[in-house]
């Protein structure tokens, strides 16, 4: 090894981050370093929290999960340090971008061979997951999987060439075959028959199935104790706290088994885990779903000599088949109880199973597994020349991504108090006398959810801002009237008014986005509670823009609850209504929904595009694209820059287009609609139109004056005939920040997925 490989880097999560990938990466990295002392071994972890982790010295470079530039910097670090081989640990959920696509931006720049371990292989990936996996396989010199099932899926689903795929089992610690009673007194379970489950606690693990089986087991074998080892999954803690663990504890009380259950609520050290696995008479993995191709906890327990009972998920079915363990149906407490009782009573069968598992597991100890990886690293070096020069692709300006400002939220924070965001500002100072409105707080809620998904970290925290904006929108709901109120004074009094359909639509759009995209389960649950109530009156609305906002809200809602028939019915009803409106007014010279253009115009075709796409209605989708194409043409100046219809008056069919008071909301609506058109059609022209409209904020307008203020992060309120309006109100600032966020999001997707900008 020393004659060939001098430096190697392992990319993946790393201890002390608490997850199975971190444990695997740390184990293989440290074992490799111990077996190859002459090789310089680097660890490159992916960090998912702002404060980071207290990594060991082995860690030389951190990748920030949601920062695409961090992935590119990692590639530069690896290339400049002349790393000979990269060993990548892949799981969709640990890398940033859609389906973990930011990783591809790193891999494309690497000069050295890449050996990728696939910890998840999906039989039915989404289109985005399939695309990411296909390119990941293309960029990897070898792909390592841990089961034959994974090999089969790679061939079926991704047509991976077998010459690139290697089957290497999951590694395990090397321990002696010891009687389970050896460690029991250390944990206070001496004289007990011990059942064990370990791993990060989460609902899909099926622990409640074992708990429901225990009354039967205890009745037959009262000296039985079930130990559940592991902390609650960190992602669950962030969004729900310990709600799931508390549910399990209550279930124990209800079943009368609390004396027979121990929750060892901690992320145990490797040494402690060895002792706990040794003391287990029976190990149980009661997972609820078949589609798990690798389980580190199963590999550990089996290879260290446990008698194992498991549900037949893919890894378990393969490893435990042929009597090497006991398989029981999914979510079947009765079958689980019978299997556990049988192994407790039949000690000879249990001990024979333990011994057989231990002997078969000798091939899985980390030193053996790492040696197989080392041979593969050598093989990858032999396949590829020692130095490969990266080609530099130079592109003309019209094929480059636009230079986007950094996302700066100073003015947004200044405009927000403990209630929500103020409507207006005098220059950059919030105007208290104008109070608040639901329209702006709904826009602000959509913004912070999009920022959260971009991984933007600010103070005050995104969650704090989202909490205020969602709280405002919820407070705006008038349960008695079944409508949203709009204007709230600084003295916290609602202004009495006729309910606004457009305001209602914007609020519904915001809560739909909260349900479909927010990572905070509490926010999503709160929004679900009144989404249906808010949707109910929409069938009677007459405002086309309200229909459009509601359709966008339903579209977002269906990203999470695709099978909701009520929401789909609303989508069909309002989508058809908007489509009929277009057909009633459309003519060769006026391809529009009404006889005039007024405000927030692009939201109408935007809503028709998403509705046509969601409903698989080609005619509706075509009408949305056709009307947006016409609007874009209307909004293009003779000099070729974006020129929205001014707010000085409506643009009536056959009349003269008002050129000024141009509003930021029109630029945002156009940008968002064009980006949606690009997502649906992959036609470069739509992305170019979005970029052109975005330049309006930066000076690509009639006066060549920027509306964006880079000092405050705010946006000026409009473009007049000879000047800009220097006030930086909520609608304008939110329009710019939403535009910038959506443009940044799209640029990240295009760059990470290498989507071509060419025609």
PyMOL commands that set and color helices and strands:
alter all, ss='L'
color gray80, all
select helices_A, chain A and resi 20-35+68-80+92-94+98-100+102-107+127-139+148-158+162-164+180-182+184-187+203-205+207-220+234-240+243-255+258-260+270-279+296-303+314-320+333-345+347-364+366-383+397-399+410-414+432-434+438-454+462-476+501-517+521-540+544-558+565-585+602-614+618-634+664-681+684-698+730-753
alter helices_A, ss='H'
color red, helices_A
select strands_A, chain A and resi 7-11+40-47+59-64+85-90+113-118+142-145+165-167+193-198+224-229+261-264+282-285+307-311+326-328+425-426+429-430+436-437+477-478+483-484+487-488+596-597+651-652+718-719+724-725
alter strands_A, ss='S'
color yellow, strands_A
deselect
rebuild
show_as cartoon
